[in-house]
Amino acid sequence: MGLRLFVILGIIGLAEYYSFIVVASSVRNMPSVWRITITTVYLFLTTISWLGLILFRQINWAAMPHLLRNVYIAFVLGFVVGKILILIIMLVDDIRRLVTWLITSLAYSGTGDKDAANTIDRSLFLKRTALVVGGLSLLGFTYGIRNRYNYRVRKIKLRLASLPAAFKGLRIVQISDIHTGSFDNHGAVEHGIQRALDQKADLILFTGDLVNNHADEVDAKYQEIYSRLKAPMGVFSTLGNHDYGDYVHWPSPQAKVDNLDRLKGIHASMGWRLMMNEHVILERGADKIALIGIENWSAKANFPKYGDMRKAYDGLKEQNIPFKILLSHDPSHWHAQVIPEYKDVQLTLSGHTHGMQFGVDSKWFKWSPVQYMYKEWAGLYTEGDQNLYVNRGFGFLGYPGRLGILPEITVFELV
């Protein structure tokens, strides 16, 4: 822990050092009034950014006006990411200059002045590049606020060999990670729910994190909006890691229990069948499939293992159901337990990662920092006869926006 903290502080220190050098270099030839003003503003913004990060848990974000909160958080993230990018560019340049100096020192060719001039030119170019990249990061994260309700409908056709004939053509809508406490616009959320309804699904599945922490986030209006989700075969849901209230301080253990009980009641009042380590049998004609829903189960140490697959399977194997769908919030569950122990689960639906709400997400290339923590983090993954789909999330958490990774409503057609 001590070494990790030292490394993190070292990276932060270098990022701040290089960022200041880049800013100072860019204003060096300006009149003194402008130079002092810009430098002072930069230092002020740096201070309020770090104060926000250091005091993050002490700040009552809910009491802050939504617009101010959103802009501030987006600014801080853009500012910090921009400085990390500046660090990378400038560090590469310093390493290049060090190598050049070593080569020149060991084998002086007599062209030192020309090389020095080129080095200065390249360094100036890289400083300006670093400043532009840092600025684009800041603008990008601020712009991403506009995308927080920019719902994208993704349509996936799944060919599944063991799917019973009567279920061919079954349409499933998956929604995940609503995070109601982050919302500030009932109308925009209502539009997203209507887009899900417009898909005319036979079955609607929600894979966890209805709230950030508190059941009360789902006020009467949001309950009315979510309760509009209807499908001929029903609406089924499960819990995510945030639904348990593990990330806030409660006045007593009973208060935490009561909060979860209220949340379970909200699922029921909206007409959602909350699945708590259990299964249901869905019938179509003479054929049957099993829908399994478990509580949060994560292979990552920082997240809880409330899920119990054995309990969810109780009595299922004796029914000889050929096709099974699993609702499991955290995608790390798939490789850790589902693939090695439950090979008869043909389709697992998860969420949790949000695609980190930041990255590149195209047909040809997909990248997000979250991929260094989760092997399966967005989209469809297949191993043998088993499939996992990781929904990018309907809502948002922390960063009040989406940059490159848009909020998602998934429509599956089983064939």
C-alpha positions as CSV (number, residue, x, y, z in Angstrom):
1,M,0.0,0.0,0.0
2,G,2.8,2.4,0.9
3,L,4.6,1.7,-2.4
4,R,1.4,2.2,-4.4
5,L,0.7,5.5,-2.7
6,F,4.3,6.6,-3.4
7,V,3.9,5.7,-7.1
8,I,0.6,7.5,-7.4
9,L,2.0,10.6,-5.7
10,G,5.0,10.5,-7.9
11,I,2.8,10.4,-11.1
12,I,0.7,13.3,-9.8
13,G,3.8,15.3,-9.0
14,L,5.2,14.7,-12.4
15,A,1.9,15.5,-14.1
16,E,1.6,18.8,-12.2
17,Y,5.3,19.7,-12.9
18,Y,5.1,19.1,-16.7
19,S,1.7,20.8,-16.9
20,F,3.0,23.9,-15.3
21,I,6.1,23.9,-17.6
22,V,3.8,23.7,-20.6
23,V,1.6,26.5,-19.4
24,A,4.6,28.7,-18.4
25,S,6.2,28.0,-21.8
26,S,3.0,29.0,-23.7
27,V,2.8,32.4,-21.9
28,R,6.5,33.2,-21.8
29,N,6.4,35.8,-24.6
30,M,3.1,37.4,-23.5
31,P,3.0,40.8,-21.8
32,S,3.6,40.5,-18.0
33,V,-0.1,41.3,-17.2
34,W,-1.4,38.5,-19.3
35,R,1.4,36.1,-18.2
36,I,0.6,36.7,-14.5
37,T,-3.2,36.5,-15.0
38,I,-3.1,33.3,-17.0
39,T,-0.7,31.6,-14.5
40,T,-2.8,32.7,-11.5
41,V,-6.0,31.4,-13.1
42,Y,-4.2,28.1,-13.9
43,L,-3.0,27.7,-10.3
44,F,-6.5,28.6,-9.0
45,L,-8.2,26.0,-11.2
46,T,-5.6,23.4,-10.2
47,T,-6.3,24.2,-6.5
48,I,-10.1,23.9,-6.7
49,S,-9.7,20.7,-8.8
50,W,-7.6,19.0,-6.2
51,L,-9.8,20.2,-3.3
52,G,-12.8,18.6,-5.1
53,L,-10.9,15.3,-5.4
54,I,-9.5,15.3,-1.9
55,L,-12.8,16.4,-0.2
56,F,-15.0,14.3,-2.6
57,R,-16.6,12.2,0.2
58,Q,-17.1,15.3,2.4
59,I,-18.9,17.4,-0.2
60,N,-22.7,17.1,-0.3
61,W,-23.0,16.8,-4.0
62,A,-26.8,16.2,-3.9
63,A,-27.3,19.7,-2.4
64,M,-25.3,21.4,-5.2
65,P,-27.3,22.8,-8.2
66,H,-27.2,20.1,-10.9
67,L,-25.7,22.4,-13.6
68,L,-22.9,23.6,-11.3
69,R,-22.2,20.1,-10.1
70,N,-22.1,18.6,-13.6
71,V,-19.9,21.3,-15.0
72,Y,-17.5,21.2,-12.1
73,I,-17.1,17.4,-12.1
74,A,-16.7,17.3,-15.9
75,F,-14.1,20.1,-15.7
76,V,-12.1,18.4,-12.9
77,L,-12.0,15.1,-14.9
78,G,-11.1,16.8,-18.1
79,F,-8.4,18.8,-16.3
80,V,-6.9,15.7,-14.6
81,V,-7.0,13.5,-17.7
82,G,-5.5,16.4,-19.7
83,K,-2.6,16.6,-17.3
84,I,-2.0,12.9,-17.5
85,L,-1.8,13.2,-21.3
86,I,0.6,16.1,-21.0
87,L,2.7,14.0,-18.7
88,I,2.9,11.2,-21.3
89,I,3.9,13.5,-24.1
90,M,6.4,15.4,-22.2
91,L,7.9,12.4,-20.5
92,V,8.4,10.8,-24.0
93,D,10.1,14.0,-25.1
94,D,12.4,14.1,-22.1
95,I,13.4,10.4,-22.6
96,R,14.1,11.2,-26.3
97,R,16.3,14.2,-25.3
98,L,18.1,12.1,-22.7
99,V,18.9,9.4,-25.3
100,T,20.0,12.0,-27.8
101,W,22.3,13.6,-25.3
102,L,23.8,10.3,-24.4
103,I,24.5,9.4,-28.0
104,T,25.9,12.8,-28.7
105,S,28.1,12.6,-25.7
106,L,29.5,9.2,-26.5
107,A,30.0,9.9,-30.2
108,Y,30.3,13.6,-30.8
109,S,30.1,14.3,-34.5
110,G,30.8,18.0,-34.6
111,T,27.2,18.9,-35.5
112,G,26.1,19.7,-32.0
113,D,24.7,23.2,-32.7
114,K,22.4,21.9,-35.5
115,D,21.2,19.0,-33.4
116,A,20.6,21.3,-30.5
117,A,18.5,23.6,-32.6
118,N,16.5,20.6,-33.9
119,T,16.0,19.4,-30.4
120,I,14.7,22.8,-29.3
121,D,12.3,22.9,-32.2
122,R,11.0,19.4,-31.5
123,S,10.6,20.2,-27.8
124,L,8.7,23.4,-28.6
125,F,6.5,21.5,-31.0
126,L,5.8,18.8,-28.4
127,K,5.0,21.4,-25.7
128,R,2.5,23.0,-27.9
129,T,1.1,19.6,-28.9
130,A,0.8,18.7,-25.2
131,L,-1.1,21.9,-24.5
132,V,-3.5,21.3,-27.3
133,V,-4.1,17.7,-26.2
134,G,-4.7,18.8,-22.6
135,G,-7.1,21.5,-23.8
136,L,-9.0,19.0,-26.0
137,S,-9.4,16.7,-23.0
138,L,-10.9,19.5,-21.0
139,L,-13.3,20.4,-23.8
140,G,-14.2,16.8,-24.5
141,F,-15.2,16.0,-20.9
142,T,-17.2,19.2,-20.8
143,Y,-18.9,18.4,-24.1
144,G,-19.7,14.8,-22.9
145,I,-22.3,16.2,-20.4
146,R,-24.5,16.7,-23.5
147,N,-24.5,12.9,-24.1
148,R,-25.7,11.8,-20.7
149,Y,-29.2,11.2,-22.1
150,N,-28.2,10.4,-25.7
151,Y,-29.6,6.8,-25.6
152,R,-28.4,4.4,-28.3
153,V,-30.5,1.4,-29.2
154,R,-28.2,-1.6,-30.1
155,K,-29.8,-4.5,-31.9
156,I,-28.2,-7.9,-31.6
157,K,-29.2,-11.0,-33.4
158,L,-28.1,-14.1,-31.5
159,R,-28.0,-17.6,-33.0
160,L,-28.2,-20.1,-30.2
161,A,-28.1,-23.8,-31.1
162,S,-30.0,-25.0,-28.0
163,L,-32.8,-22.5,-28.2
164,P,-36.2,-24.3,-28.4
165,A,-38.2,-23.8,-31.6
166,A,-41.1,-21.9,-30.0
167,F,-38.6,-19.2,-28.7
168,K,-37.1,-18.5,-32.1
169,G,-37.7,-14.8,-32.8
170,L,-38.0,-13.9,-29.1
171,R,-37.2,-10.2,-28.6
172,I,-35.6,-9.2,-25.3
173,V,-34.8,-5.7,-24.2
174,Q,-32.0,-5.3,-21.7
175,I,-31.5,-2.2,-19.6
176,S,-28.8,-1.9,-16.9
177,D,-27.3,0.6,-14.5
178,I,-30.0,3.2,-14.3
179,H,-28.4,5.0,-11.3
180,T,-31.5,7.1,-10.6
181,G,-29.7,9.4,-8.1
182,S,-27.6,10.8,-10.9
183,F,-30.5,12.0,-13.0
184,D,-31.6,15.7,-13.2
185,N,-34.2,15.5,-15.9
186,H,-37.4,13.4,-15.6
187,G,-38.4,14.2,-19.2
188,A,-35.1,13.0,-20.7
189,V,-35.3,9.7,-18.7
190,E,-38.9,9.3,-19.8
191,H,-37.7,9.6,-23.4
192,G,-35.2,6.8,-22.8
193,I,-37.8,4.5,-21.3
194,Q,-40.1,5.2,-24.3
195,R,-37.4,4.2,-26.7
196,A,-37.1,0.9,-24.8
197,L,-40.9,0.4,-25.1
198,D,-40.8,1.3,-28.8
199,Q,-38.8,-1.9,-29.4
200,K,-41.9,-4.1,-28.7
201,A,-40.0,-6.6,-26.7
202,D,-41.5,-9.9,-25.6
203,L,-39.4,-9.8,-22.4
204,I,-37.7,-6.9,-20.6
205,L,-34.7,-7.6,-18.3
206,F,-32.9,-5.2,-15.9
207,T,-29.5,-6.1,-14.7
208,G,-29.0,-4.1,-11.6
209,D,-28.0,-0.7,-10.0
210,L,-31.4,1.0,-10.0
211,V,-29.9,3.6,-7.5
212,N,-26.6,5.0,-6.5
213,N,-27.1,4.3,-2.8
214,H,-30.6,5.2,-1.4
215,A,-34.0,3.8,-2.3
216,D,-35.5,7.3,-2.0
217,E,-33.7,8.3,-5.2
218,V,-36.5,6.6,-7.0
219,D,-39.1,9.3,-6.3
220,A,-42.8,9.0,-7.2
221,K,-42.3,10.4,-10.7
222,Y,-39.4,8.0,-11.6
223,Q,-41.5,5.1,-10.2
224,E,-44.3,6.1,-12.6
225,I,-41.9,6.4,-15.5
226,Y,-40.1,3.0,-14.9
227,S,-43.5,1.3,-14.3
228,R,-44.4,2.0,-17.9
229,L,-42.0,-0.8,-18.9
230,K,-44.3,-3.7,-19.8
231,A,-43.8,-6.8,-21.9
232,P,-46.0,-9.8,-22.7
233,M,-43.7,-12.2,-20.9
234,G,-42.9,-9.8,-18.0
235,V,-40.2,-7.5,-16.6
236,F,-37.6,-9.1,-14.5
237,S,-34.8,-7.5,-12.5
238,T,-31.8,-8.2,-10.3
239,L,-29.6,-6.2,-7.9
240,G,-26.3,-4.5,-8.6
241,N,-23.5,-3.6,-6.2
242,H,-24.9,0.0,-5.6
243,D,-28.4,-1.2,-4.7
244,Y,-27.2,-2.6,-1.3
245,G,-26.2,0.8,0.1
246,D,-22.6,-0.4,0.8
247,Y,-21.0,2.9,-0.1
248,V,-22.6,5.3,2.4
249,H,-22.7,5.6,6.1
250,W,-25.9,4.5,7.8
251,P,-27.0,5.5,11.3
252,S,-27.5,1.9,12.2
253,P,-27.3,-1.6,10.6
254,Q,-31.1,-1.7,10.6
255,A,-31.3,1.5,8.6
256,K,-29.3,-0.2,5.8
257,V,-31.6,-3.2,5.9
258,D,-34.7,-1.0,5.8
259,N,-33.3,0.9,2.8
260,L,-32.8,-2.4,0.8
261,D,-36.3,-3.5,1.8
262,R,-37.7,-0.3,0.5
263,L,-35.9,-0.8,-2.8
264,K,-37.2,-4.3,-3.1
265,G,-40.7,-2.9,-2.5
266,I,-40.2,-0.3,-5.3
267,H,-39.3,-3.0,-7.8
268,A,-42.5,-4.8,-6.9
269,S,-44.7,-1.7,-7.0
270,M,-43.4,-1.0,-10.5
271,G,-44.3,-4.4,-11.7
272,W,-40.8,-5.7,-11.9
273,R,-40.1,-9.2,-10.7
274,L,-36.9,-8.9,-8.6
275,M,-35.0,-12.1,-8.7
276,M,-33.0,-12.9,-5.6
277,N,-30.9,-16.0,-6.3
278,E,-33.8,-17.8,-7.9
279,H,-35.2,-18.9,-11.3
280,V,-38.4,-18.8,-13.2
281,I,-39.6,-21.0,-16.1
282,L,-40.9,-19.2,-19.2
283,E,-43.2,-21.1,-21.5
284,R,-44.0,-20.5,-25.2
285,G,-46.2,-23.1,-26.8
286,A,-45.0,-26.5,-25.7
287,D,-41.4,-25.3,-25.0
288,K,-39.7,-23.9,-21.9
289,I,-36.6,-21.9,-21.1
290,A,-35.2,-20.9,-17.7
291,L,-34.5,-17.4,-16.5
292,I,-32.0,-17.2,-13.6
293,G,-31.4,-14.1,-11.6
294,I,-28.8,-13.8,-8.8
295,E,-27.7,-11.0,-6.5
296,N,-24.5,-9.2,-7.1
297,W,-21.5,-11.6,-7.5
298,S,-18.1,-10.2,-8.4
299,A,-14.7,-11.8,-8.8
300,K,-13.1,-8.4,-7.9
301,A,-12.1,-8.0,-4.3
302,N,-13.7,-4.5,-4.0
303,F,-17.2,-5.7,-4.8
304,P,-19.5,-8.0,-2.9
305,K,-20.5,-11.6,-3.4
306,Y,-24.2,-11.7,-2.4
307,G,-25.1,-14.0,-5.3
308,D,-25.7,-17.7,-4.8
309,M,-25.9,-19.8,-7.9
310,R,-26.6,-23.0,-6.1
311,K,-29.6,-21.5,-4.5
312,A,-30.8,-20.0,-7.8
313,Y,-30.4,-23.5,-9.4
314,D,-32.3,-25.3,-6.7
315,G,-34.8,-27.7,-8.4
316,L,-33.8,-26.5,-11.9
317,K,-31.7,-29.4,-13.1
318,E,-34.5,-31.9,-12.4
319,Q,-36.7,-30.1,-14.9
320,N,-34.4,-30.7,-17.8
321,I,-34.7,-27.2,-19.3
322,P,-32.5,-27.0,-22.4
323,F,-31.9,-23.3,-22.5
324,K,-31.0,-20.9,-19.7
325,I,-30.5,-17.1,-19.5
326,L,-28.7,-15.7,-16.4
327,L,-29.0,-12.1,-15.1
328,S,-25.8,-11.3,-13.2
329,H,-24.8,-7.7,-12.7
330,D,-21.0,-8.0,-12.7
331,P,-19.4,-9.5,-15.9
332,S,-16.4,-10.8,-13.9
333,H,-18.8,-13.5,-12.7
334,W,-18.9,-15.1,-16.1
335,H,-15.3,-16.3,-16.3
336,A,-14.9,-16.8,-12.5
337,Q,-17.9,-19.1,-12.0
338,V,-20.4,-19.4,-14.9
339,I,-18.1,-20.8,-17.5
340,P,-16.2,-23.3,-15.3
341,E,-19.2,-24.5,-13.2
342,Y,-22.4,-23.8,-15.2
343,K,-21.8,-24.7,-18.8
344,D,-25.6,-25.1,-19.4
345,V,-26.0,-21.3,-19.2
346,Q,-26.1,-20.2,-22.8
347,L,-26.6,-16.5,-22.3
348,T,-25.5,-14.3,-19.5
349,L,-26.6,-10.6,-19.3
350,S,-24.5,-8.1,-17.3
351,G,-23.8,-4.4,-16.9
352,H,-21.7,-2.7,-14.2
353,T,-18.8,-1.3,-16.2
354,H,-20.7,1.5,-18.0
355,G,-17.8,1.2,-20.5
356,M,-16.4,3.7,-17.9
357,Q,-18.5,6.3,-19.8
358,F,-15.3,7.2,-21.7
359,G,-13.5,5.7,-24.6
360,V,-13.7,4.8,-28.3
361,D,-16.6,2.5,-29.4
362,S,-16.8,1.8,-33.1
363,K,-17.2,-1.2,-35.4
364,W,-13.5,-1.3,-36.1
365,F,-12.0,-0.3,-32.8
366,K,-13.1,-0.4,-29.2
367,W,-11.1,1.0,-26.2
368,S,-11.7,2.2,-22.7
369,P,-9.6,2.4,-19.6
370,V,-12.0,0.0,-18.0
371,Q,-10.7,-2.8,-20.1
372,Y,-7.6,-2.9,-17.9
373,M,-9.8,-3.9,-15.0
374,Y,-12.4,-6.0,-16.8
375,K,-11.7,-8.5,-19.7
376,E,-15.3,-8.3,-20.7
377,W,-16.5,-4.7,-20.5
378,A,-18.9,-3.8,-23.4
379,G,-20.8,-5.8,-26.0
380,L,-20.9,-9.5,-26.9
381,Y,-18.4,-12.2,-25.9
382,T,-18.5,-15.9,-26.8
383,E,-16.7,-18.9,-25.5
384,G,-17.9,-22.2,-27.0
385,D,-21.7,-22.4,-26.6
386,Q,-21.7,-19.7,-23.9
387,N,-22.4,-16.0,-24.5
388,L,-22.0,-12.9,-22.4
389,Y,-23.4,-9.5,-23.2
390,V,-22.2,-6.5,-21.2
391,N,-24.6,-3.6,-21.4
392,R,-23.0,-0.1,-21.4
393,G,-25.5,1.2,-18.9
394,F,-28.6,3.4,-19.2
395,G,-27.5,6.0,-16.6
396,F,-24.3,7.5,-15.4
397,L,-22.3,7.7,-12.1
398,G,-19.6,10.0,-11.0
399,Y,-18.9,11.7,-14.3
400,P,-22.2,13.3,-15.4
401,G,-21.7,12.5,-19.0
402,R,-20.7,10.2,-21.8
403,L,-17.6,10.6,-24.0
404,G,-17.4,8.1,-26.8
405,I,-19.4,5.4,-24.8
406,L,-23.1,6.3,-25.1
407,P,-25.9,5.1,-22.8
408,E,-27.4,1.9,-24.1
409,I,-30.7,0.1,-24.6
410,T,-30.0,-3.4,-26.0
411,V,-32.5,-5.4,-28.1
412,F,-31.8,-9.1,-28.6
413,E,-33.5,-11.2,-31.2
414,L,-33.0,-14.9,-30.5
415,V,-32.8,-17.1,-33.7
